[in-house]
Amino acid sequence: MLAGACARATGGYRATPSRRAAVRAELEAMLRRAAVDWNRGDLDGFMSDYLPSDSTTYVGGRGLVRGPAAIRASYARLFTGEIQRDSLSFVVLDVDPVAPDAANLIAQYILTRRAAGRDSVTARGPTSLLVRRVDGRWRIVHDHSS
């Protein structure tokens, strides 16, 4: 039923294999850039991929957060130096372009910490992002990470 509603809403959009590959490459680059920003302590850079709209949402361990300012505030404590911020990376599992300007991205985030001369995974989990192409760039509209 939901699949039928989505197909009707997007006009039955089906990306060609080359378009699907191009969207995946663009979104992988977006996540690599986000990880670089996170790892160098650039919260503004990390947040720049979120759509600047009150309708932008993040769902995580603390529940629903609405709007980029509130999302930024939920991450801010990790960028003050008071708490150790682990290194971030992503593994993209699937990219589904649902419309010419929208895609669902499913990935795994991985947080690692250097200890005793080697990297140790401190957390990992799924992340599901709904992204839209706005003004020529992909922006996160909904982020569910757990």
TIFI-48858 format. One record per residue: residue number from 1; residue in three letters; y, z negated, x negated of N, C-alpha, C, O in turn. Coordinates in pm, 1 decimal. Each point is the difference from the previous one (the first is absolute). Layout:
N
SITE  doke  sedren      n.yy      n.zz      n.xx     ca.yy     ca.zz     ca.xx      c.yy      c.zz      c.xx      o.yy      o.zz      o.xx
SITE   NUM     Ala         Y         Z         X         Y         Z         X         Y         Z         X         Y         Z         X
...
//
This chain:
146
SITE  doke  sedren      n.yy      n.zz      n.xx     ca.yy     ca.zz     ca.xx      c.yy      c.zz      c.xx      o.yy      o.zz      o.xx
SITE     1     Met    -117.5       0.0     -81.2     117.5       0.0      81.2     125.6       0.0     -86.8      91.2      79.7      22.1
SITE     2     Leu     -86.4    -171.5    -123.4     113.5      -5.5     -89.6      10.9     129.7     -80.0     109.7      52.9     -18.0
SITE     3     Ala    -222.0      -2.0     -29.5       2.4     125.5     -75.6      56.0     113.2      84.6      76.2      83.1     -49.4
SITE     4     Gly    -113.5     -79.6     175.4      51.9     103.3      89.7     149.9     -13.6      19.7      72.2      99.7       0.8
SITE     5     Ala     -25.2    -222.5      15.0     143.6     -23.0      16.7      76.4      40.9    -125.1     106.8      60.6       9.3
SITE     6     Cys    -161.1     -93.5    -126.6      65.4      38.4    -124.8       2.6     151.3     -16.2     100.6      56.7     -42.7
SITE     7     Ala    -211.1       8.5      76.8      -5.6     145.6     -11.4     102.9      64.6      91.5      66.6      95.9     -39.0
SITE     8     Arg     -53.3    -147.9     160.5     101.0      54.2      91.8     141.2     -25.4     -52.2      87.1      86.4       9.2
SITE     9     Ala     -65.6    -205.6     -64.0     133.8     -35.9     -48.5      41.2      85.3    -118.7     118.6      27.8     -17.6
SITE    10     Thr    -214.3      14.1     -63.9      32.6      80.6    -117.9     -26.0     147.6      24.8      10.4      81.1     -92.0
SITE    11     Gly     -43.9     -45.9     214.8     -27.3     140.3      29.9    -128.6      48.4     -62.5     -15.4     119.8     -23.9
SITE    12     Gly     -78.4    -210.8      -3.4    -126.1      38.5     -61.2      17.6      45.8    -143.7     -74.0      87.0     -45.9
SITE    13     Tyr     168.9    -142.5     -25.3      30.0      39.6    -137.5    -121.1     -17.0     -90.1     -65.0    -104.5       0.6
SITE    14     Arg      35.7     206.7     -77.1    -105.0      -6.1    -102.0      55.4      60.0    -128.1      30.9     119.1      -5.2
SITE    15     Ala     -18.6    -199.8     -95.8      50.2      48.0    -128.2    -104.8      87.8     -66.7    -119.7     -27.6       8.3
SITE    16     Thr     165.0     132.9     -74.0     -90.7      83.7     -77.9     -48.0     -81.4    -120.4      64.7     -97.5     -38.0
SITE    17     Pro    -176.3     136.1     -21.8     -46.7     -72.6    -119.2     105.0      -4.1    -111.7      12.5    -101.7     -68.2
SITE    18     Ser      62.3     209.1      48.7     101.5      -1.8    -105.8     115.8     -92.4      36.5      54.9     -67.3     -87.3
SITE    19     Arg     -17.0      63.0     214.9     107.5     -90.4      42.8     -46.4    -145.2     -11.9      75.8     -87.0     -42.9
SITE    20     Arg    -199.8      62.2      81.0     -56.1    -134.5     -10.1       2.2     -46.3    -146.1      36.5    -114.1     -28.6
SITE    21     Ala     -75.2     201.5     -62.4      -1.0     -33.3    -142.8     141.7     -23.9     -51.8      22.4     -90.1     -80.9
SITE    22     Ala      72.6     170.3     127.1     138.5     -16.5     -43.6      57.7    -133.1      48.7      66.8     -70.6     -75.5
SITE    23     Val     -93.0      37.3     201.0      48.5    -127.3      55.3     -63.3    -116.1     -76.2      68.2     -96.6     -34.1
SITE    24     Arg    -197.2     105.8       7.8     -68.6    -106.6     -74.8      63.8     -17.9    -137.4      24.8    -113.0     -42.1
SITE    25     Ala       2.0     222.2     -28.1      61.0      -8.5    -133.2     138.6     -64.0       7.9      35.1     -81.7     -85.1
SITE    26     Glu      43.2     117.6     185.7     133.8     -57.4      16.3      -8.7    -150.3      28.0      78.7     -77.6     -54.2
SITE    27     Leu    -173.3      36.4     138.2     -12.3    -141.3      34.1     -59.7     -81.4    -114.9      36.0    -116.2     -18.8
SITE    28     Glu    -126.0     176.1     -57.3     -50.2     -68.2    -119.7     114.1     -23.5     -98.4       7.9    -106.1     -61.9
SITE    29     Ala      81.1     205.3      47.3     115.9     -15.1     -88.7      93.0    -110.4      50.7      55.2     -76.2     -79.4
SITE    30     Met     -37.9      67.8     211.3      83.2    -105.1      57.9     -57.0    -138.0     -33.4      74.6     -90.4     -37.8
SITE    31     Leu    -206.5      73.8      51.5     -62.0    -128.6     -30.1       4.1     -32.4    -149.1      16.6    -116.2     -37.2
SITE    32     Arg     -31.4     216.9     -48.6      11.7     -23.8    -144.5     140.2     -49.3     -33.8      16.7     -93.7     -78.0
SITE    33     Arg      84.6     158.1     137.8     139.3     -40.1     -22.8      22.5    -143.2      50.6      66.1     -80.0     -66.3
SITE    34     Ala    -121.3      48.5     183.8      14.8    -135.0      55.0     -62.3    -102.9     -94.6      58.0    -106.1     -22.8
SITE    35     Ala    -174.5     136.6     -31.5     -67.0     -92.3     -92.1      81.9     -18.5    -127.6      11.5    -111.5     -50.8
SITE    36     Val      45.2     219.9      -0.8      84.4     -10.3    -120.0     120.0     -89.9      29.0      33.1     -87.2     -80.3
SITE    37     Asp      32.4     108.4     195.2     114.9     -83.0      36.6     -41.4    -146.8      12.4      68.6     -88.2     -51.9
SITE    38     Trp    -179.0      61.8     119.5     -51.3    -136.6      16.1     -24.4     -63.2    -136.2      44.0    -111.8     -26.7
SITE    39     Asn    -114.6     184.6     -58.8     -42.8     -55.6    -128.2     116.5     -25.3     -95.1     -11.0     -85.5     -87.9
SITE    40     Arg     120.6     156.4     102.5     116.4     -26.2     -85.6      98.7     -96.6      65.7     105.4     -29.2     -56.3
SITE    41     Gly    -139.8     -20.6     175.6      83.0     -99.2      65.7     117.5      57.0      76.8      99.0     -69.6      22.4
SITE    42     Asp    -108.5     195.4      18.4     107.8      68.2      71.6     -28.2      -1.8     150.2     -57.5      94.2      54.6
SITE    43     Leu      98.4    -201.8      10.6     -25.1     -13.9     143.8      72.2     107.9      79.8     -56.5      53.8      95.2
SITE    44     Asp     179.0     -21.4    -131.6      72.9     105.6      72.1     -73.1     133.7     -11.3     -10.8      73.5      98.1
SITE    45     Gly     -39.1     -42.0    -217.5     -76.6     123.1     -17.8    -127.1      -0.9      82.7     -34.3      99.4      64.1
SITE    46     Phe     -35.6    -213.0     -65.9    -123.2     -13.2      78.3      29.0      19.7     148.4     -76.5      67.1      69.3
SITE    47     Met     184.2    -123.6     -20.3      34.7       7.0     142.3      56.9     136.5      40.8       9.0      29.4     119.2
SITE    48     Ser      28.9      52.9    -214.7      66.0     127.0      33.1     -88.8      97.2      76.9      50.7      95.1      59.4
SITE    49     Asp    -181.0    -116.6     -59.3     -88.9      88.4      75.0     -13.5     -39.6     146.6     -57.5      75.0      78.9
SITE    50     Tyr     109.4    -191.0     -41.4      -1.9     -41.2     140.8     116.3      67.1      73.2     111.8       5.7     -51.3
SITE    51     Leu    -139.3      44.6     170.8     104.9      60.7      81.4     104.1    -106.1      34.8     -35.7    -105.6      52.2
SITE    52     Pro     163.7     131.4     -79.9     103.5     -98.7      32.0      29.7      -0.8     150.5      98.9      57.5      45.6
SITE    53     Ser    -186.1    -123.2      29.6      11.4      -3.6     145.7     -54.8    -132.8      50.8     -95.9     -53.6     -55.4
SITE    54     Asp     156.0       2.0     158.9     -49.9    -123.7      59.6    -138.2      17.9      61.3     -67.5     -98.8      29.0
SITE    55     Ser      24.2     223.2      -8.6    -133.3      24.2      55.4    -108.3       0.5    -108.1    -118.5       6.3      32.7
SITE    56     Thr     155.9     -12.8    -159.8     -96.7      -5.7    -109.1     -68.8    -136.2       3.3      65.3    -103.5      13.1
SITE    57     Thr    -199.3     105.0     -25.3     -74.2    -125.4       9.5     -96.8     -17.8    -116.7     -46.1      96.0     -61.7
SITE    58     Tyr      17.7    -223.2      34.6    -100.5     -39.9     -97.9     -86.2    -106.8      66.5      51.3     -95.5      58.3
SITE    59     Val    -181.9     112.7     -67.7     -92.7     -99.9      51.5     -86.3     -44.4    -117.2     -65.1      81.2     -65.7
SITE    60     Gly      66.0    -211.5      41.1     -78.8     -57.1    -108.5     -50.1    -136.1      39.8     -12.5     -30.6     118.5
SITE    61     Gly     -16.0     -50.7    -217.0     -55.1    -132.2      23.9      90.8     -92.4      80.4     -47.4     -93.6      64.2
SITE    62     Arg     176.6     119.7     -67.7      95.2     -84.2      73.3      38.4      58.0     135.0      90.3     -51.3      66.1
SITE    63     Gly    -158.0     157.7     -24.3      26.9      59.2     130.4      92.8     119.9      -8.4      12.2      63.8    -104.6
SITE    64     Leu      52.8     -34.3     216.0      86.9     117.8      12.9     139.8     -29.8     -52.5      61.3    -100.9      34.9
SITE    65     Val     -12.3     190.9    -119.6     135.9      -8.1     -52.1      68.6     130.6      36.9     -54.7     107.7     -23.7
SITE    66     Arg     174.4    -116.1      81.6      68.4     119.6      49.1     131.1      22.6     -75.2      82.7     -90.3     -12.6
SITE    67     Gly     -66.1     212.0     -36.5     123.4      40.3     -67.6      -7.8     -18.2    -150.5     -59.6     -96.5     -48.0
SITE    68     Pro     120.0     189.2     -27.7      -8.6      -6.2    -146.0      61.8    -125.5     -61.3     -47.6     -46.6    -103.5
SITE    69     Ala     151.7      -9.0     164.1      59.7    -121.7     -56.0     -99.3    -115.7       7.2     -12.7     -76.5     -95.7
SITE    70     Ala     -57.0      63.1     206.8     -99.0    -107.1      14.4    -122.1      26.2     -88.8     -57.6     -93.4     -55.8
SITE    71     Ile      18.8     219.7      43.0    -112.8      33.4     -88.0      37.2     -33.7    -144.1     -78.9     -59.4     -73.4
SITE    72     Arg     200.5      98.3      33.9      48.7     -30.4    -135.6       0.1    -150.8     -23.6     -42.7     -46.5    -105.7
SITE    73     Ala      90.3     -29.6     203.6       5.5    -145.8     -13.4    -139.9     -59.6     -18.4     -16.8     -98.8     -71.4
SITE    74     Ser     -83.5     159.4     136.2    -136.1     -52.9     -13.4     -56.4      22.8    -140.5     -88.1     -74.2     -43.6
SITE    75     Tyr     137.4     175.7     -27.7     -44.4      27.2    -137.2      88.2     -68.4    -104.2     -43.2     -19.1    -113.7
SITE    76     Ala     165.6     -18.1     150.1     101.2     -42.3     -97.6     -46.3    -114.5     -89.5      31.2      -0.6    -119.1
SITE    77     Arg    -104.3     -95.3     173.0     -41.4    -115.1     -80.5     -87.3      41.1    -119.0      -7.2     -71.5    -100.0
SITE    78     Leu     -59.2     187.2     111.7     -83.4      47.9    -110.1      82.7      61.2    -113.1     -52.5      26.0    -108.3
SITE    79     Phe     180.1      -3.3     133.0      85.6      66.9     -97.4     104.2     -93.7     -61.0      89.4      45.2     -71.4
SITE    80     Thr    -100.2    -174.7      98.8      96.8     -96.6     -52.3     -42.1     -57.4    -134.8      82.2     -58.8     -70.3
SITE    81     Gly    -207.6      74.8      33.8     -51.2     -58.8    -122.6     -60.5    -138.4      22.1     -60.9     -56.2     -91.1
SITE    82     Glu      77.2       1.1     211.5     -56.1    -132.0      29.8    -152.0       5.5      15.3     -70.3     -95.9     -31.8
SITE    83     Ile      21.6     208.4      80.3    -142.7      20.2      23.6     -42.8     119.8     -83.8      74.1      97.6     -11.1
SITE    84     Gln    -192.2    -104.4     -47.4     -47.5     114.5     -77.5     -30.8     116.7      92.2     -75.4     -13.5      96.3
SITE    85     Arg     134.2     127.3    -126.8     -25.0     123.1      76.2    -105.5      80.0     -76.4      22.4      42.7    -113.2
SITE    86     Asp    -136.1     -23.6     176.7    -108.2      74.7     -64.0      31.1     148.8       0.0      82.4      46.9      78.5
SITE    87     Ser    -148.8      27.3    -167.0      18.0     144.6      -8.7     -66.9      68.0     118.9    -109.6     -37.8      41.4
SITE    88     Leu     176.8     137.9      12.4     -45.5      70.2     119.9     -46.4     140.8     -33.6      61.6      69.6     -80.7
SITE    89     Ser    -169.7     -29.2     142.9     -43.4     140.2      -3.0     -62.9      31.1     135.1     -30.6     -90.0      78.2
SITE    90     Phe      11.9     219.0     -52.4     -58.3      45.3     125.5    -110.2     100.8     -27.7       3.9      73.2     -98.9
SITE    91     Val    -102.5     -70.9     188.0    -100.7     106.1       3.3       7.8      60.0     139.6     -26.4     -67.7      99.4
SITE    92     Val      63.0     195.1     -92.9      10.0      67.8     129.9    -139.4      35.6      47.3     -77.4      62.1     -72.9
SITE    93     Leu      45.4    -101.6     195.9    -131.5      26.7      57.2       3.1     119.4      94.3     -95.4      77.7       5.2
SITE    94     Asp     205.1     -62.5      69.9       8.3     110.2      96.2     145.5      26.0      35.8      81.4     -92.0       7.5
SITE    95     Val     -51.1     217.7      14.0     130.6      41.2      50.5     -26.0      96.4     114.3     -70.0     100.0     -15.9
SITE    96     Asp     127.2    -131.3     131.0     -17.5      82.3     118.5     136.6      42.4      53.5      66.8     -78.8      67.0
SITE    97     Pro     -24.5     201.9     -95.4     125.6      47.7      58.3     -19.7      16.8     150.7     -78.6      84.3      43.1
SITE    98     Val     148.9    -163.3      36.5     -16.8       2.0     145.5     102.8      89.3      68.0     -11.5      29.2     119.1
SITE    99     Ala     111.1      14.0    -193.9     104.1      91.1      47.2      65.5      58.7    -125.4     -22.3     -50.7    -109.9
SITE   100     Pro     101.7     155.5     124.2      63.4      56.4    -119.8      85.0    -100.2     -77.8      16.3      13.3    -121.3
SITE   101     Asp      37.7    -113.5     190.6      87.0     -96.8     -66.1     -52.9    -143.1       7.2      77.7     -94.6     -13.5
SITE   102     Ala    -206.8      76.9      34.2     -57.6    -134.2       9.9    -142.6      -0.4     -53.7     -73.6      97.7      14.1
SITE   103     Ala      36.4    -208.6     -75.3    -135.8     -12.5     -52.6     -43.2    -145.3       3.8      82.2     -91.4      -6.8
SITE   104     Asn    -211.9      72.2      17.8     -61.0    -131.5     -11.9     -65.3      -6.3    -137.2     -80.5      86.4     -34.9
SITE   105     Leu     114.8    -188.0     -42.7     -52.7     -15.8    -134.4     -79.3    -130.1      -4.4      50.8    -105.2      38.8
SITE   106     Ile    -172.9     112.1     -85.0     -83.4    -118.7     -15.3     -31.7     -14.0    -148.6     -48.3      93.3     -64.1
SITE   107     Ala      76.4    -211.2      11.7     -20.1     -24.1    -143.1     -50.4    -142.3     -20.4     -10.7     -79.2      93.7
SITE   108     Gln     -19.0      50.8    -217.0     -31.9    -136.0     -40.3     104.6     -40.9    -102.9      25.6      73.0     -95.7
SITE   109     Tyr      35.1    -190.7     115.7      89.8     -52.0    -103.0     -83.1     -91.0     -89.9     -96.5     -62.6      43.7
SITE   110     Ile     136.7      57.2    -169.4     -68.5     -84.3     -97.6     106.4     -73.8     -80.3      89.8      61.8     -57.1
SITE   111     Leu    -100.3    -192.9      53.2      88.1     -83.3     -80.7     -80.1     -54.3    -117.4    -108.7     -54.9      18.2
SITE   112     Thr     162.6      70.4    -138.4     -68.7     -47.3    -119.7      93.1     -88.0     -82.2     122.4      11.0       7.4
SITE   113     Arg    -184.3     -98.6     -85.9      74.7     -90.0     -87.4     -65.7       3.7    -137.7    -122.3      -6.1     -12.3
SITE   114     Arg     206.1      16.3     -91.1     -49.9       0.3    -137.4     -25.4    -145.2     -42.2      90.9     -83.0       2.5
SITE   115     Ala    -213.5      54.0     -40.6     -35.7    -134.3     -46.1    -106.1      12.3    -107.3     -94.6      77.7      13.1
SITE   116     Ala     110.6    -153.8    -117.8     -96.9      -2.1    -110.9     -26.6     140.8     -53.0    -113.2      34.0     -34.6
SITE   117     Gly     218.4      46.9      28.7     -12.5     133.1     -58.3     -62.3     105.4      88.2     -27.3     110.8     -46.2
SITE   118     Arg       4.0    -142.8     172.9     -56.4     102.1      88.9      56.8     -14.8     140.6      50.1    -105.6      38.4
SITE   119     Asp     -59.4     214.0      36.5      49.7      -0.4     136.8    -105.1     -58.5      93.4    -118.9      30.1     -10.6
SITE   120     Ser     165.3    -113.7     101.5     -86.8     -61.9      98.5      58.1      28.8     138.3     119.2     -21.1      22.4
SITE   121     Val    -201.2      68.6      69.5      45.6      28.4     135.4      22.8    -131.8      72.0     -89.6     -84.1       8.1
SITE   122     Thr     212.2      66.7      44.7      32.5    -122.6      73.5      -6.8      21.6     150.0     -22.5     -94.6      75.5
SITE   123     Ala      41.9     218.5     -31.5      -8.6      30.8     143.6     -18.0     149.7      16.7      43.6      80.1     -82.7
SITE   124     Arg    -108.0     -45.8     190.2     -12.2     140.0      39.6     -20.2       1.8     149.7     -52.5     -94.6      58.8
SITE   125     Gly      94.9     203.5       1.7     -18.0       9.3     143.4      46.0     133.4      52.8      57.0      81.1     -73.0
SITE   126     Pro     -81.9     -58.9     199.8      38.5     127.1      60.5     148.4       3.0      34.3      61.7    -102.2      30.0
SITE   127     Thr      -7.9     221.3     -35.4     135.5      23.5      49.0      -1.7     129.9      78.7     -53.3     101.5     -45.0
SITE   128     Ser     111.5    -106.6     160.7       9.6     117.1      87.1     147.9      25.5      25.3      71.1     -85.6      52.7
SITE   129     Leu     -26.4     203.7     -90.9     141.4      34.6      12.9      16.5     119.0      92.5     -68.9     100.9     -15.1
SITE   130     Leu     159.0    -112.2     109.9      44.9     115.1      76.8     131.2      41.9     -63.6      94.6     -78.3      -7.0
SITE   131     Val     -89.6     202.6     -39.3     118.4      49.5     -69.4      55.6     121.8      72.7     -72.9      75.9      63.8
SITE   132     Arg     203.9     -59.8     -75.5      68.2     116.3      58.0      84.6      65.5    -107.0      57.9     -67.1     -85.4
SITE   133     Arg     -51.4     199.4      91.0      89.1      72.1     -90.8     137.8       0.9      65.5      18.8      56.3     107.8
SITE   134     Val      76.6    -119.4    -174.8     136.7      -9.4      48.7      92.6      48.5    -111.3      -4.4     -50.7    -112.1
SITE   135     Asp      87.0     147.9     143.6      92.9      55.9     -99.7     -71.6      41.5    -128.1      49.5     -22.2    -110.5
SITE   136     Gly    -166.8      82.6     127.4     -72.1      56.0    -113.8     -85.1     -96.8     -79.4     -57.6      38.7    -101.6
SITE   137     Arg      48.0    -163.8     144.9     -84.2     -93.9     -74.9     -81.5     -85.0      95.1      41.0     -28.1     112.6
SITE   138     Trp    -158.0     -12.2    -161.0     -88.6     -85.0      79.8      53.3    -142.0       1.3      37.2     -54.7    -103.8
SITE   139     Arg     -33.8      -5.3     224.2      46.1    -137.8      16.3    -103.4     -77.6      80.5     -59.6      53.3      93.6
SITE   140     Ile      38.9    -178.1    -130.1     -94.8     -85.9      70.6      64.9     -48.9     129.3     109.9     -55.5      -1.2
SITE   141     Val    -180.0      77.3     113.1      47.2     -43.9     130.6     -75.4    -125.8      43.4      58.8     -93.4      54.4
SITE   142     His    -189.9      92.6     -79.5     -84.3    -115.1      33.8     -93.4     -26.3    -117.0     -66.2      91.2     -49.7
SITE   143     Asp      61.4    -215.6       6.5     -83.4     -42.9    -113.6     -85.4    -116.3      46.4      51.7    -104.1      40.6
SITE   144     His    -183.0     122.4     -46.9     -92.8    -109.4      31.0     -83.6     -24.0    -123.4     -86.1      81.0     -34.4
SITE   145     Ser     111.3    -192.3     -32.5     -72.6     -34.4    -121.5     -61.1    -137.9      15.5      67.1     -94.6      41.2
SITE   146     Ser    -194.0      83.9     -74.3     -64.7    -131.0      11.4     -98.0     -22.5    -113.3     -63.7    -105.1      -6.6
//
